[in-house]
Each structure stands twice: as structure tokens, then as C-alpha cells.
Amino acid sequence: MLEILHAIGPQSWVSAGNPLERREAMQELFFDHPVCPDDTAEDWPEDRELYAEMVVVKGERLVGTAMLVVDPDREDRPARIWGMGVLPEFRTDFVIRTLEEALITAGYLDPAYPFIEATDGMLVPNPYSDMPGLTRSDPRAA
């Protein structure tokens, strides 16, 4: 069974094992099996904000990783899912969308960002946004 787990924080997947080995495994997965290959050529800007980072595991096996970030310099779409890597045998629309949804919910993104750019370029409404017509309720409370 696949599980989506937090990758940052004291009770995270990374901190539950050897942090260096687990971080290396996440980085290798991103560079060896990127969902968006253009992401691998991108440097990490100093002003990038990390809102959430999660992994997908099957038992002890790491099969996916991704982050919800905000790049203030990208004025058109600053909030996005970035750095997603998924092993080919697990790369399905369901796994990708579910990981994106988990990141968006866990990230509790600033309401000033009405949309998040998904890995396929689609704009996903920020569930915490103040934008009229979007839900103001906290999806984590459900």
C-alpha cells in the first residue's frame, strides 16, 4: 500500500531514519525520475519559500517526492508544485494528483496566492485563499 508522509518536521519520514541517506534518496529520485524534467535544471533561489515537502512510500521503499514552493520572482504564478520525482512503475495520474493535493492541504499556503501551479501547468485553487468564490474553510478540519 502506498502512503504519503511529511518529509520535514520532527515526526517526518526523513527524521524517522538516517536523515542524510533519506535526503540523498529523495534527491536522486527527483533527478533520476523527474515528473517535470525542466525542474532539474533550476537552481534553488535564495528567496524561495518551502511550504510543504512530502514523500510517497510503499513499505520502506521511497517511490515519490515533491514540494510546494513559492518563488516571489515568478510574478505570474509564484506558488507551484516543484521537484516532483516518481518512480516510473508508480507514475500514474492518480499518484501525481494525490501527492499534489496532499502538498496543497499540508502547506496551508498564504491566502494571498489564489492558485497553485500543478506539475502539468494547470492552476489549482488555493483552498485557503480569500478570493471570492473559493472556499474559506480549512480542508484539514474535515
Backbone as a chain_set.jsonl record, in Angstrom:
{"seq": "MLEILHAIGPQSWVSAGNPLERREAMQELFFDHPVCPDDTAEDWPEDRELYAEMVVVKGERLVGTAMLVVDPDREDRPARIWGMGVLPEFRTDFVIRTLEEALITAGYLDPAYPFIEATDGMLVPNPYSDMPGLTRSDPRAA", "coords": {"N": [[0.835, -1.169, 0.0], [0.485, 2.24, -0.768], [1.744, 5.138, 0.861], [1.476, 8.535, 1.827], [3.688, 10.736, 3.215], [4.896, 13.245, 5.51], [7.875, 15.074, 4.818], [9.366, 16.872, 6.167], [10.012, 18.19, 9.426], [9.714, 17.246, 12.939], [8.47, 14.722, 13.283], [8.713, 13.452, 10.864], [9.124, 11.519, 7.79], [11.779, 11.667, 6.947], [13.185, 12.3, 9.335], [12.719, 10.005, 10.759], [14.493, 8.083, 10.073], [17.824, 7.561, 8.806], [18.763, 10.71, 8.307], [20.516, 11.892, 6.339], [20.894, 9.843, 4.412], [18.227, 9.461, 3.619], [17.539, 11.989, 2.602], [19.336, 12.111, 0.455], [18.317, 9.989, -1.075], [15.832, 11.055, -1.784], [16.662, 13.228, -3.337], [18.023, 11.911, -5.413], [15.886, 10.487, -6.537], [14.329, 12.608, -7.516], [16.114, 13.726, -9.456], [16.662, 11.498, -11.094], [14.163, 10.536, -11.914], [12.31, 12.655, -12.771], [9.146, 14.322, -12.757], [8.696, 16.681, -14.026], [11.02, 17.416, -16.101], [12.369, 19.862, -16.647], [12.565, 21.107, -14.191], [14.832, 20.05, -12.977], [16.992, 21.438, -13.951], [16.912, 23.818, -12.736], [18.081, 26.197, -10.392], [18.063, 26.573, -6.787], [16.506, 29.312, -5.702], [17.479, 32.035, -3.537], [15.338, 33.352, -2.325], [13.24, 31.572, -2.373], [10.404, 30.01, -0.963], [9.615, 27.342, 1.091], [6.776, 25.528, 1.515], [5.623, 23.021, 1.942], [6.721, 19.628, 2.041], [6.749, 16.395, 0.825], [6.71, 12.772, 0.818], [6.195, 9.739, -1.043], [5.701, 6.484, -0.115], [6.163, 2.949, -0.325], [5.806, 0.643, 1.846], [8.997, 0.267, 3.029], [10.141, 1.405, 0.863], [11.02, 4.196, -1.056], [9.071, 5.942, -3.293], [8.166, 8.293, -4.403], [8.427, 11.899, -4.419], [7.996, 15.374, -3.573], [7.51, 19.001, -3.571], [5.834, 21.902, -2.234], [6.206, 25.081, -3.214], [6.991, 28.616, -3.105], [7.941, 31.032, -5.326], [8.845, 34.154, -5.256], [9.872, 35.745, -7.349], [8.676, 34.802, -9.644], [6.334, 36.293, -10.881], [3.935, 35.852, -12.26], [2.912, 33.254, -11.647], [3.566, 32.453, -8.75], [3.278, 30.431, -6.739], [3.731, 26.947, -6.618], [3.822, 23.416, -7.429], [6.751, 21.698, -7.093], [9.788, 20.023, -7.986], [9.071, 17.344, -8.197], [9.486, 13.901, -8.158], [8.941, 10.657, -9.335], [8.949, 7.174, -9.258], [8.984, 5.252, -12.281], [7.192, 2.967, -12.428], [5.21, 3.688, -10.672], [4.188, 6.011, -11.543], [1.452, 7.465, -12.093], [-1.537, 9.233, -13.062], [-3.22, 9.345, -10.876], [-1.506, 8.968, -8.603], [0.199, 11.191, -8.881], [-1.633, 13.407, -8.803], [-2.815, 12.979, -6.291], [-0.622, 13.288, -4.573], [-0.019, 15.971, -5.141], [-2.394, 17.2, -4.168], [-2.2, 16.525, -1.452], [0.104, 17.948, -0.718], [-0.786, 20.589, -1.135], [-2.861, 20.798, 0.746], [-1.438, 20.27, 3.146], [0.415, 22.327, 3.117], [-0.778, 24.725, 3.825], [-1.007, 27.223, 2.453], [-0.296, 30.685, 2.02], [-3.06, 32.861, 1.975], [-2.951, 34.92, 0.12], [-2.125, 33.958, -2.289], [-3.951, 32.95, -4.838], [-3.965, 30.726, -6.533], [-2.301, 27.599, -7.29], [0.293, 26.344, -9.207], [0.151, 23.32, -10.822], [1.979, 20.254, -11.564], [1.46, 19.724, -14.23], [1.003, 22.175, -15.286], [-1.525, 23.176, -14.941], [-3.744, 25.374, -13.156], [-4.48, 25.255, -9.821], [-6.997, 25.897, -7.494], [-6.261, 27.659, -4.504], [-7.125, 26.36, -1.475], [-7.203, 27.909, 0.803], [-7.469, 30.496, 0.124], [-8.458, 33.974, -0.054], [-9.922, 34.721, -2.164], [-12.873, 35.659, -3.831], [-15.512, 33.305, -4.181], [-13.972, 31.05, -3.837], [-13.537, 28.416, -1.498], [-13.44, 29.11, 1.951], [-13.105, 27.576, 4.07], [-11.209, 25.434, 6.225], [-9.588, 22.774, 4.862], [-8.319, 20.812, 6.304], [-9.771, 20.475, 8.564], [-11.863, 18.871, 8.028]], "CA": [[0.0, 0.0, 0.0], [1.218, 3.496, -0.828], [1.47, 6.127, 1.9], [2.068, 9.866, 1.648], [4.187, 11.164, 4.525], [5.64, 14.509, 5.553], [9.325, 14.911, 4.718], [10.003, 17.848, 7.042], [9.434, 18.252, 10.759], [10.267, 16.275, 13.899], [7.839, 13.411, 13.133], [8.678, 13.219, 9.423], [9.765, 10.331, 7.228], [13.23, 11.905, 6.93], [13.737, 12.23, 10.685], [12.486, 8.673, 11.317], [15.586, 7.203, 9.656], [19.073, 8.298, 8.642], [18.375, 11.883, 7.524], [21.363, 12.1, 5.161], [20.556, 8.825, 3.411], [16.88, 9.697, 3.104], [17.592, 13.197, 1.754], [20.009, 11.712, -0.791], [17.378, 9.169, -1.839], [14.838, 11.976, -2.345], [17.311, 14.0, -4.393], [18.257, 11.002, -6.537], [14.601, 10.215, -7.162], [13.977, 13.807, -8.269], [16.962, 13.886, -10.64], [16.608, 10.321, -11.962], [12.8, 10.275, -12.379], [11.51, 13.874, -12.583], [7.875, 14.471, -13.468], [8.948, 17.866, -14.865], [12.48, 17.436, -16.271], [12.922, 21.223, -16.606], [12.846, 21.454, -12.792], [16.172, 19.599, -12.57], [17.985, 22.422, -14.395], [16.66, 25.038, -11.984], [18.739, 26.378, -9.104], [17.181, 26.931, -5.679], [16.728, 30.736, -5.425], [17.577, 32.394, -2.119], [14.065, 33.812, -1.775], [12.21, 30.53, -2.478], [9.792, 29.623, 0.304], [9.127, 25.973, 1.111], [5.567, 25.426, 2.326], [5.394, 21.62, 2.299], [7.513, 18.63, 1.324], [6.201, 15.088, 1.168], [7.201, 11.604, 0.092], [5.299, 8.598, -1.208], [6.443, 5.265, 0.166], [5.489, 1.656, -0.33], [6.596, -0.008, 2.88], [10.242, 1.001, 3.25], [10.639, 1.875, -0.438], [10.668, 5.542, -1.496], [8.621, 5.885, -4.691], [7.846, 9.621, -4.904], [8.755, 13.049, -3.582], [7.653, 16.667, -4.183], [7.435, 20.158, -2.675], [5.021, 23.072, -2.542], [7.095, 26.224, -3.026], [6.631, 29.925, -3.64], [9.064, 31.785, -5.878], [8.342, 35.518, -5.433], [10.299, 36.314, -8.621], [7.746, 34.35, -10.686], [5.169, 37.117, -10.568], [2.711, 35.349, -12.875], [2.441, 32.09, -10.887], [4.648, 32.183, -7.791], [3.077, 29.199, -5.965], [3.689, 25.793, -7.513], [4.363, 22.134, -7.033], [8.075, 21.674, -7.713], [10.719, 18.996, -7.543], [8.43, 16.04, -8.08], [10.086, 12.725, -8.77], [8.153, 9.455, -9.071], [9.434, 6.003, -9.993], [8.12, 5.001, -13.443], [6.123, 1.993, -12.203], [4.188, 4.29, -9.817], [3.84, 7.308, -12.131], [0.097, 7.499, -12.643], [-2.217, 10.496, -12.766], [-3.749, 9.265, -9.519], [-0.422, 9.201, -7.637], [0.654, 12.581, -9.03], [-2.681, 14.321, -8.313], [-2.99, 12.783, -4.855], [0.523, 13.93, -3.928], [-0.222, 17.422, -5.258], [-3.458, 17.588, -3.239], [-1.671, 16.409, -0.086], [1.007, 19.086, -0.511], [-1.583, 21.819, -1.051], [-3.546, 20.779, 2.036], [-0.448, 20.338, 4.225], [1.194, 23.56, 3.047], [-1.51, 25.86, 4.369], [-0.434, 28.329, 1.677], [-0.759, 32.042, 2.273], [-4.262, 33.162, 1.201], [-2.679, 35.902, -0.93], [-1.894, 33.23, -3.536], [-5.228, 32.284, -5.135], [-3.793, 29.49, -7.29], [-1.036, 26.873, -7.254], [0.557, 25.69, -10.489], [0.408, 21.889, -10.692], [3.09, 19.792, -12.403], [1.064, 19.752, -15.64], [0.765, 23.558, -15.661], [-2.874, 23.614, -14.566], [-3.838, 26.181, -11.947], [-5.348, 24.642, -8.823], [-7.362, 26.917, -6.498], [-5.741, 27.556, -3.13], [-8.298, 26.239, -0.614], [-7.119, 28.867, 1.897], [-7.468, 31.826, -0.48], [-9.53, 34.932, 0.224], [-10.527, 35.071, -3.439], [-14.314, 35.376, -3.847], [-15.892, 32.099, -4.913], [-13.203, 29.904, -3.355], [-13.904, 28.058, -0.132], [-12.619, 29.703, 3.004], [-12.992, 26.598, 5.144], [-9.932, 24.727, 6.346], [-9.805, 21.386, 4.462], [-7.767, 19.892, 7.298], [-10.755, 20.311, 9.638], [-12.894, 17.908, 7.58]], "C": [[0.892, 1.248, 0.0], [0.776, 4.414, 0.311], [2.133, 7.431, 1.518], [2.416, 10.371, 3.044], [4.891, 12.514, 4.417], [7.137, 14.21, 5.495], [10.076, 15.916, 5.578], [9.275, 17.862, 8.379], [9.955, 17.131, 11.638], [9.682, 14.868, 13.77], [7.782, 12.988, 11.668], [9.349, 11.904, 9.032], [11.285, 10.487, 7.264], [13.82, 11.72, 8.322], [13.549, 10.857, 11.334], [13.57, 7.669, 10.929], [16.884, 7.982, 9.645], [18.778, 9.495, 7.742], [19.213, 12.099, 6.262], [21.033, 11.103, 4.054], [19.194, 9.087, 2.79], [16.826, 10.935, 2.228], [18.272, 12.877, 0.419], [19.081, 10.897, -1.674], [16.31, 10.049, -2.494], [15.431, 12.756, -3.511], [17.561, 13.128, -5.623], [16.959, 10.695, -7.27], [14.164, 11.396, -8.026], [14.808, 13.921, -9.551], [16.884, 12.713, -11.609], [15.234, 10.091, -12.576], [11.902, 11.503, -12.214], [10.199, 13.823, -13.367], [7.981, 15.654, -14.418], [10.463, 18.004, -15.038], [13.111, 18.833, -16.238], [13.264, 21.656, -15.181], [14.272, 21.106, -12.394], [17.267, 20.586, -12.972], [17.897, 23.722, -13.595], [17.448, 25.07, -10.681], [17.694, 26.718, -8.049], [17.441, 28.401, -5.35], [16.729, 31.021, -3.92], [16.234, 32.77, -1.512], [12.935, 32.788, -1.922], [11.719, 30.157, -1.087], [9.239, 28.213, 0.166], [7.928, 25.896, 2.057], [5.279, 23.996, 2.764], [6.318, 20.75, 1.458], [7.029, 17.264, 1.795], [6.842, 13.996, 0.322], [6.063, 10.596, -0.042], [6.162, 7.364, -0.987], [5.528, 4.055, -0.001], [6.303, 0.786, 0.619], [7.815, 0.845, 3.179], [10.775, 1.66, 1.973], [10.113, 3.268, -0.761], [10.278, 5.484, -2.969], [8.275, 7.254, -5.262], [8.221, 10.698, -3.91], [8.357, 14.326, -4.32], [7.56, 17.736, -3.104], [6.397, 21.153, -3.171], [5.887, 24.272, -2.206], [6.45, 27.497, -3.554], [7.915, 30.598, -4.067], [8.567, 33.203, -6.154], [8.744, 36.153, -6.767], [9.417, 35.893, -9.791], [6.419, 35.061, -10.444], [3.87, 36.563, -11.14], [2.098, 34.199, -12.09], [3.494, 31.71, -9.851], [4.502, 30.87, -7.02], [2.966, 28.012, -6.92], [4.191, 24.529, -6.822], [5.678, 21.998, -7.795], [8.86, 20.478, -7.185], [10.107, 17.622, -7.413], [9.202, 14.984, -8.85], [9.272, 11.509, -8.37], [8.73, 8.313, -9.896], [8.46, 5.663, -11.113], [6.964, 4.035, -13.185], [5.005, 2.515, -11.303], [3.675, 5.612, -10.393], [2.496, 7.216, -12.85], [-0.505, 8.857, -12.331], [-2.728, 10.497, -11.334], [-2.672, 9.572, -8.474], [0.028, 10.654, -7.686], [-0.369, 13.544, -8.443], [-2.864, 14.201, -6.795], [-1.845, 13.423, -4.079], [0.389, 15.446, -3.998], [-1.277, 17.909, -4.265], [-2.976, 17.546, -1.788], [-0.738, 17.576, 0.23], [0.227, 20.379, -0.312], [-2.301, 21.896, 0.3], [-2.555, 20.974, 3.184], [0.285, 21.673, 4.269], [0.54, 24.76, 3.682], [-0.965, 27.164, 3.785], [-1.09, 29.659, 2.018], [-1.975, 32.341, 1.388], [-4.051, 34.177, 0.082], [-2.424, 35.249, -2.288], [-3.158, 32.452, -3.879], [-5.084, 30.939, -5.851], [-2.394, 28.911, -7.092], [-0.877, 26.212, -8.61], [0.914, 24.223, -10.231], [1.53, 21.487, -11.653], [2.75, 19.805, -13.886], [0.757, 21.161, -16.132], [-0.631, 24.069, -15.326], [-2.825, 24.431, -13.279], [-4.901, 25.58, -11.033], [-5.707, 25.727, -7.802], [-6.745, 26.615, -5.133], [-6.942, 27.47, -2.193], [-8.313, 27.223, 0.554], [-7.222, 30.306, 1.412], [-8.671, 32.657, -0.061], [-10.287, 35.307, -1.037], [-12.022, 34.725, -3.427], [-14.617, 34.129, -4.692], [-15.115, 30.864, -4.51], [-13.556, 29.66, -1.896], [-12.928, 28.669, 0.862], [-12.428, 28.704, 4.146], [-11.649, 25.895, 5.088], [-10.154, 23.263, 5.985], [-9.245, 20.387, 5.449], [-8.771, 19.626, 8.424], [-11.816, 19.281, 9.275], [-12.666, 16.529, 8.13]], "O": [[1.916, 1.297, 0.681], [-0.399, 4.46, 0.676], [3.226, 7.437, 0.951], [1.566, 10.429, 3.933], [5.413, 12.874, 3.362], [7.605, 13.218, 6.054], [11.297, 15.826, 5.707], [8.078, 17.582, 8.454], [10.564, 16.179, 11.15], [10.358, 13.902, 14.124], [6.887, 12.239, 11.278], [10.041, 11.272, 9.83], [11.997, 9.534, 7.581], [14.844, 11.054, 8.477], [14.165, 10.579, 12.363], [13.564, 6.533, 11.404], [17.036, 8.953, 10.386], [18.566, 9.324, 6.542], [18.666, 12.456, 5.219], [20.908, 11.483, 2.89], [19.021, 8.953, 1.579], [16.136, 10.937, 1.209], [17.819, 13.332, -0.631], [19.055, 11.088, -2.889], [15.928, 9.809, -3.64], [14.787, 12.925, -4.546], [17.334, 13.567, -6.751], [16.94, 10.649, -8.5], [13.682, 11.205, -9.142], [14.258, 14.187, -10.619], [17.024, 12.902, -12.817], [15.139, 9.507, -13.656], [10.845, 11.412, -11.588], [10.158, 13.339, -14.498], [7.408, 15.624, -15.507], [11.122, 18.638, -14.214], [14.268, 18.974, -15.841], [14.155, 22.481, -14.983], [14.864, 21.793, -11.561], [18.354, 20.571, -12.395], [18.723, 24.618, -13.767], [17.479, 24.081, -9.948], [16.573, 27.105, -8.379], [18.482, 28.722, -4.778], [16.065, 30.336, -3.142], [16.003, 32.539, -0.325], [11.784, 33.105, -1.624], [12.508, 30.006, -0.155], [8.485, 27.922, -0.763], [8.052, 26.166, 3.252], [4.743, 23.782, 3.851], [6.654, 21.085, 0.322], [6.913, 17.006, 2.993], [7.428, 14.253, -0.73], [5.106, 10.6, 0.733], [7.221, 7.217, -1.597], [4.31, 4.133, 0.157], [7.352, 0.26, 0.25], [7.686, 2.014, 3.542], [11.762, 2.394, 2.02], [8.903, 3.499, -0.745], [11.063, 5.031, -3.802], [8.105, 7.385, -6.474], [8.32, 10.447, -2.709], [8.376, 14.363, -5.55], [7.535, 17.445, -1.909], [6.117, 21.238, -4.367], [6.264, 24.466, -1.05], [5.5, 27.461, -4.337], [8.858, 30.726, -3.286], [7.93, 33.438, -7.182], [8.027, 37.018, -7.27], [9.41, 36.559, -10.827], [5.494, 34.488, -9.869], [2.805, 36.781, -10.563], [0.884, 34.171, -11.888], [4.237, 30.749, -10.05], [5.51, 30.251, -6.68], [2.217, 28.052, -7.896], [4.872, 24.569, -5.797], [5.708, 22.168, -9.014], [8.618, 19.994, -6.079], [10.566, 16.812, -6.608], [9.527, 15.152, -10.025], [8.945, 11.341, -7.195], [8.974, 8.467, -11.093], [7.247, 5.769, -10.931], [5.858, 4.263, -13.676], [3.965, 1.87, -11.175], [2.819, 6.259, -9.79], [2.423, 6.931, -14.046], [-0.034, 9.556, -11.434], [-2.678, 11.522, -10.653], [-2.911, 10.357, -7.557], [0.217, 11.28, -6.643], [-0.003, 14.419, -7.658], [-3.044, 15.204, -6.105], [-2.073, 14.037, -3.037], [0.657, 16.134, -3.013], [-1.075, 18.921, -3.594], [-3.305, 18.426, -0.993], [-0.786, 18.129, 1.329], [0.543, 21.172, 0.576], [-2.336, 22.957, 0.922], [-2.811, 21.761, 4.095], [0.727, 22.105, 5.333], [1.222, 25.719, 4.044], [-0.532, 28.066, 4.502], [-2.292, 29.731, 2.27], [-1.93, 32.102, 0.181], [-4.887, 34.284, -0.815], [-2.5, 35.915, -3.321], [-3.419, 31.407, -3.284], [-5.986, 30.103, -5.782], [-1.443, 29.624, -6.774], [-1.811, 25.586, -9.11], [1.865, 23.926, -9.507], [1.975, 22.299, -12.463], [3.65, 19.887, -14.721], [0.301, 21.337, -17.262], [-0.89, 25.268, -15.418], [-1.97, 24.207, -12.421], [-6.059, 25.419, -11.418], [-4.816, 26.409, -7.294], [-6.716, 25.471, -4.681], [-7.716, 28.423, -2.119], [-9.334, 27.357, 1.229], [-7.078, 31.238, 2.203], [-9.743, 32.133, 0.242], [-11.202, 36.129, -0.986], [-12.394, 33.614, -3.051], [-14.05, 33.934, -5.767], [-15.537, 29.745, -4.801], [-13.839, 30.599, -1.152], [-11.724, 28.725, 0.612], [-11.671, 28.965, 5.082], [-11.034, 25.78, 4.028], [-10.842, 22.558, 6.723], [-9.65, 19.225, 5.442], [-8.628, 18.648, 9.158], [-12.588, 18.862, 10.137], [-13.441, 15.615, 7.848]]}, "num_chains": 1, "name": "protein.A"}
